Amino acid sequence: MLSLLIWLPILGAAIVALLPARFSTKQIRKSAVWISGGVLLWTAWLLTQFNLTDPGLQFSEYLPWLERLGLNYELGVDGLSLVLLVLNSLLTWIAAFSSGEETDRPRLYFSMLLLISGGVAGAFMAQNLLLFFLFYELELVPFYLLISIWGGEKRSYAAIKFLIYTAVSGAMILAGFLGLVLLTGTDFSYQSVLGQTLPIGLQVVLLGLITIGFGIKIPLVPFHTWLPDTYVAASTPIALLLGGVLAKLGTYGVFRFGLQLFPQAWSILSPYLATWAAISILYGAMAAIAQKDIKRMVAYSSIGHMGYVLLGAAAATPLALVGAVSQMAAHGLILALLFHLVGLIEKKVGSRELDVLNGLLNPIRGLPSVSSLLILGAMASAGIPGLAGFIAEFLVFQGSYVVFPWQTLLAVIGTGLTAVYFVILLNRTCFGKLDSASAYYPKVLWFEQLPAVVLAVLIVFLGVQPSWLVCWTEATTTAIVATLPLNTPQIALDPSRQVQ
């Protein structure tokens, strides 16, 4: 059941890459859309088979591979990874669907998209440290090619910078994994190393190494400098995957291989991690306020919103952990919506500069539907009640305040600053009068804005009915909290008062 989520897109990538020359770009794109759509449907079916009350691994698969190295094919899904699998499948389909039929070298382009989908899915499901590392690194080359070949201005610089930072991230994570296995005397199976005890000093060193490695991928300050250059240089579908999916590999890794493997060390480092999260939140917001390029503004906003996830993980209360996982999903949807809309604005207007854009909400000569969706996306990112971003941030704040009150208050200030830069964005782009009487922008076709409509519907639905967002992960996060040292105040979810 799980292997299909890996090997269907990888096999599809091979098929697309080997299609005969007589196939047009349109036909190749349709093939990728159908393959990614099939993966999305299979992931949706997996949701219907998932047991919400079981906190452990489900649909587990095991196949001996290189046993002398400790590398075996072990897969499993729990409440922590299931939501991210759905997000990966959805955003891959949207990226394939929104890629233009004028794409150069379509076989290579769409095969790389599908290869990334399989690699990311494998990382989310891997229950072997080496297997996770292989899938974690698998996306490195496809993303590098997608940025360096189909990117915009300064794409070569951005792609090389991405490659270097990601390689350093992988090296640090691998060093942490090797140290853990050598010191505990176990193999690389996740279940073998889970629960193993080491001297607290060694735990702190290994946890620090692994957390910094994943912090580069998220990214968190000061390891964030690759993000704005890479997101801006990447084409819209690739930026959508970078922010919506790739960053979640970092936060997922912090949960799975930091919090769960080193609970004692986590309780020691958690105050510093919470402070790190607060700094990233404030820095991301203030950097976004200073931007004139709306794509760069959205890119910097991602730094702050990923900080909420780290804050929830640092607090490690049931409410905070549920909120952190929900924030990963909500942020993926919201960021994908914003990047898609920014791409449409650039395509129709020819600019992303705040000093150039104006009056796009004009119902006759502007882009009213795109502007309306942009307003909704900005409100969701700012945490307006009734949208998916609100419940995630609210749960993080409520769960972390009793543990780290000052850091939580700083994060709340960051939420206010988020509203500031999105008000600047909307005021400059959507409102006011068009500068030129001759500014009649091309009409936005239905299929161009269909991905944005799908994302907007999900954001509104999960905001109005947040239990559909949090129910998948409650059992797993509650079980994680039960394994932590009881040296910090905990807030338990009352089963009789589920989030509605």
Residue pairs with C-beta under 8 A, 6 or more apart in sequence:
1 46
1 49
1 59
1 61
2 46
2 59
2 61
2 75
2 76
2 77
2 125
3 61
3 75
4 39
4 42
5 39
5 42
5 43
5 46
5 85
5 89
5 118
5 121
5 125
6 118
6 121
6 122
6 125
6 135
7 118
8 35
8 38
8 39
8 42
8 118
9 35
9 36
9 39
9 92
9 114
9 115
9 117
9 118
9 121
10 114
10 115
10 118
10 119
12 31
12 32
12 35
12 36
12 114
13 110
13 111
13 112
13 113
13 114
13 115
13 118
14 111
15 31
15 35
16 28
16 31
16 32
16 35
16 107
16 110
16 111
16 114
17 107
17 108
17 111
18 107
19 27
19 28
19 31
19 107
23 31
25 101
25 102
25 103
25 106
26 101
28 106
28 107
28 110
29 96
29 99
29 101
29 103
29 106
29 110
31 110
32 96
32 99
32 110
32 113
32 114
33 93
33 96
33 97
35 114
36 89
36 92
36 93
36 95
36 96
36 113
36 114
36 117
37 93
39 89
39 92
39 93
39 117
39 121
40 89
40 90
40 92
40 93
42 89
43 85
43 86
43 89
44 86
46 59
46 77
46 82
46 85
47 82
47 86
47 472
49 59
50 58
50 77
50 82
50 472
51 58
52 79
52 471
52 472
52 474
52 475
53 475
54 475
55 78
55 79
55 475
55 476
55 478
55 479
56 78
56 479
57 76
57 77
57 78
57 127
58 76
58 77
58 78
59 75
59 76
59 77
60 74
60 75
60 76
60 127
61 73
61 74
61 75
61 76
62 72
62 73
62 74
62 75
63 72
63 73
63 74
64 72
64 73
65 71
65 72
65 73
66 72
69 130
69 188
70 128
70 130
70 181
70 187
70 188
70 189
71 128
71 130
71 131
71 188
72 128
72 131
72 188
72 189
73 128
73 131
74 126
74 127
74 128
74 131
74 189
74 190
75 122
75 125
75 126
75 127
76 125
76 127
77 85
77 124
77 125
78 476
79 325
79 472
79 473
79 474
79 475
79 476
79 477
80 252
80 255
80 256
80 325
80 473
80 476
80 477
80 480
81 124
81 125
81 252
81 256
82 472
82 473
83 325
83 326
83 328
83 329
83 469
83 472
83 473
84 124
84 248
84 252
84 328
84 329
85 121
85 124
85 125
86 329
87 244
87 245
87 248
87 328
87 329
87 332
87 333
88 117
88 120
88 121
88 124
88 245
88 248
89 117
89 121
91 240
91 241
91 244
91 245
91 332
91 336
92 113
92 114
92 116
92 117
92 241
92 245
94 237
94 240
94 336
94 340
94 451
94 454
94 455
95 113
95 237
95 238
95 240
95 241
96 110
96 113
96 114
96 237
97 447
97 450
97 451
98 236
98 237
98 240
98 340
98 343
98 448
98 451
99 109
99 110
99 113
99 235
99 237
103 109
103 110
103 150
104 149
104 150
105 149
108 145
108 149
109 146
109 149
109 150
112 142
112 143
112 145
112 146
113 142
113 146
113 237
113 241
115 138
115 139
115 142
116 139
116 142
116 143
116 241
116 245
118 138
119 135
119 136
119 138
119 139
119 142
120 135
120 139
120 245
120 246
120 249
122 131
122 134
122 135
122 138
123 132
123 135
123 136
123 138
123 139
123 249
123 252
124 249
124 252
126 132
126 135
126 190
127 189
127 190
127 191
128 188
128 189
128 190
129 177
129 180
129 181
129 188
129 189
129 190
129 193
129 257
130 177
130 188
131 188
132 190
132 257
133 170
133 173
133 174
133 177
136 170
136 173
136 249
136 253
137 170
139 246
139 249
140 163
140 166
140 167
140 170
143 162
143 166
143 238
143 241
143 242
143 246
144 159
144 162
144 163
146 234
146 235
146 238
147 155
147 158
147 159
147 162
147 230
147 233
147 234
147 238
148 155
148 156
148 159
148 160
149 155
150 235
150 238
151 158
151 159
151 233
151 234
151 235
151 238
152 232
152 233
152 234
152 235
153 233
154 229
154 233
155 233
155 234
157 229
157 233
158 226
158 229
158 230
158 232
158 233
158 234
159 230
159 233
161 225
161 226
161 229
161 230
162 226
162 230
164 226
165 216
165 219
165 223
165 226
166 216
166 217
166 226
168 213
168 216
169 213
169 214
169 216
169 217
169 250
170 213
171 213
172 209
172 210
172 212
172 213
172 216
173 209
173 210
173 213
173 214
173 253
173 257
175 209
176 206
176 207
176 209
176 210
176 213
176 257
177 188
177 210
177 257
179 202
179 205
179 206
179 209
180 193
180 196
180 198
180 206
180 261
181 187
181 188
181 193
183 198
183 202
183 206
184 193
184 196
184 198
186 192
186 193
186 196
190 256
193 261
194 260
194 261
197 264
198 206
200 264
200 265
200 268
203 262
203 264
203 265
204 265
204 268
204 269
206 262
206 265
207 258
207 261
207 262
207 265
207 266
207 269
208 269
210 253
210 257
210 258
211 254
211 258
211 269
211 273
212 223
213 253
214 249
214 250
214 251
214 253
214 254
214 257
214 258
215 223
215 250
215 254
215 276
216 223
216 250
217 246
217 247
217 249
217 250
217 253
218 247
218 250
218 251
218 254
218 306
218 309
218 310
219 226
219 227
219 247
219 250
219 303
219 306
220 276
220 277
220 280
220 303
220 306
220 307
220 310
221 276
221 279
221 280
221 283
221 284
221 303
224 280
224 284
224 303
227 299
227 300
227 302
227 303
228 296
228 299
228 300
230 242
231 239
231 242
231 243
231 295
231 296
231 298
231 299
231 302
231 339
232 239
232 293
232 295
232 296
232 299
234 242
235 343
236 339
236 340
236 342
236 343
236 346
237 343
239 295
239 299
239 339
239 343
240 335
240 336
240 339
240 340
243 299
243 302
243 332
243 335
243 336
243 339
244 331
244 332
244 333
244 335
244 336
244 339
245 332
247 302
247 306
248 328
248 332
250 306
251 306
251 309
251 310
251 313
251 324
251 328
252 328
254 309
254 310
254 313
255 313
255 321
255 324
255 325
255 480
258 266
258 313
259 266
259 313
259 316
259 480
260 480
260 483
263 483
263 484
263 485
264 485
266 316
266 484
267 316
267 484
267 485
267 487
267 488
270 314
270 315
270 316
270 403
270 404
270 488
271 314
271 404
273 310
273 313
273 314
274 310
274 311
274 314
274 315
274 400
274 403
274 404
274 407
275 407
276 310
277 307
277 308
277 309
277 310
277 311
277 314
277 407
277 411
278 307
278 311
278 406
278 407
278 410
278 411
278 414
279 307
280 303
280 304
280 306
280 307
280 310
281 304
281 305
281 307
281 308
281 311
281 410
281 411
281 414
282 304
282 410
282 413
282 414
282 417
283 303
283 304
284 300
284 301
284 302
284 303
284 304
284 305
284 306
284 307
284 414
285 301
285 304
285 414
285 417
285 418
285 420
285 421
286 417
287 300
287 303
288 297
288 298
288 300
288 301
288 304
288 418
288 421
289 417
289 420
289 421
289 424
291 297
291 300
291 354
291 421
292 353
292 354
292 355
293 352
293 353
293 354
294 342
294 345
294 352
294 353
294 354
294 357
294 425
294 429
295 339
295 342
295 346
295 352
297 421
297 425
298 335
298 338
298 339
298 342
301 335
301 338
301 381
301 418
301 421
301 422
302 331
302 335
304 414
304 417
304 418
305 327
305 331
305 335
305 381
305 418
306 331
307 411
307 414
308 323
308 324
308 327
308 392
308 393
308 396
308 411
309 324
309 327
309 328
309 331
309 396
310 324
311 320
311 324
311 396
311 400
311 404
311 407
311 408
311 411
312 320
312 321
312 323
312 324
312 327
312 395
312 396
312 399
312 400
313 320
313 321
313 324
314 400
314 403
314 404
314 407
315 321
315 396
315 399
315 400
315 403
315 404
315 488
316 403
316 480
316 481
316 484
316 488
317 399
317 400
317 402
317 403
317 481
317 488
317 489
317 490
317 491
318 399
318 474
318 477
318 478
318 481
318 490
318 491
318 492
318 493
319 395
319 396
319 398
319 399
319 491
319 493
320 395
320 396
320 398
320 399
320 400
320 403
320 491
321 399
321 473
321 477
321 480
321 481
322 395
322 399
322 470
322 473
322 474
322 477
322 493
322 499
323 391
323 392
323 393
323 394
323 395
323 396
323 397
323 398
323 399
324 392
324 396
325 473
325 477
326 388
326 391
326 392
326 395
326 466
326 469
326 470
326 473
327 389
327 392
327 393
327 396
329 388
329 392
329 462
329 469
330 380
330 388
330 389
330 391
330 392
330 459
330 462
330 469
331 389
331 392
333 388
333 455
333 458
333 459
333 462
334 377
334 380
334 381
334 388
334 389
334 455
334 459
335 381
336 451
336 455
337 373
337 376
337 377
337 380
337 452
337 455
337 456
337 459
338 374
338 377
338 378
338 381
340 451
340 452
340 455
341 370
341 373
341 374
341 377
341 452
342 352
344 367
344 370
344 444
344 448
344 449
344 452
345 352
345 357
345 360
345 367
345 370
345 374
345 429
346 352
348 367
348 370
348 441
348 442
348 444
349 356
349 357
349 360
349 367
349 441
351 357
354 424
354 425
354 428
354 429
355 428
357 428
357 429
358 428
358 429
358 432
358 433
358 434
358 435
359 365
359 366
359 430
359 431
359 432
359 433
359 434
359 435
359 439
360 366
360 367
360 368
360 370
360 371
360 429
360 430
360 441
361 367
361 368
361 371
361 372
361 430
361 431
362 368
362 433
362 434
365 434
365 439
365 440
365 441
366 434
366 439
366 441
367 441
367 444
369 444
369 449
370 444
370 449
370 452
371 429
371 430
373 449
373 452
373 453
373 456
374 425
374 426
374 429
374 430
375 426
375 430
376 387
376 456
376 459
376 460
377 456
377 459
378 422
378 425
378 426
379 387
379 422
380 387
380 388
380 389
380 390
380 459
380 463
381 389
381 418
381 422
382 389
382 415
382 418
382 419
382 422
383 389
383 390
383 393
383 394
383 415
383 418
383 419
384 390
385 463
386 460
386 463
386 464
387 459
387 460
387 463
388 458
388 459
388 460
388 462
388 463
388 466
388 469
389 459
389 463
390 463
391 462
391 463
391 466
391 469
391 470
391 499
392 469
393 415
395 470
395 499
396 411
397 408
397 411
397 412
398 491
399 491
400 407
400 408
400 411
401 408
401 409
402 489
402 491
403 488
403 489
461 468
462 468
462 469
465 500
466 499
466 500
467 498
467 499
467 500
470 499
471 498
474 493
478 492
478 493
481 490
